[in-house]
Amino acid sequence: MNRRSEKINQTLKTTIICVVVFAVGYYVLNHISNRERPPLGNTFHIITGCVLMAVSALVLAVTLKKFFFPKKRKKSKHVFLEDESKPRKEQR
């Protein structure tokens, strides 16, 4: 496998994991926290759902930004130094 296909596979895996974690956070926030007496209390599930959704959204945004908008390398200008061992031709 070449470098490009490895990068695509890694980005795809990360994207799928982020979407699954976001869905779990959404489920915890909107379904489990709305129950009358959830285990560990409503506040715990509200905070957990929000944190899962926020972290997965941030990781997904950074991953997609790195994949679609990579940093461009600056092209350096080549500088050739003069060879001092050779005598110069005098210009008049």
Order of alpha helices (4+ residues) and beta strands (2+ residues): alpha-alpha
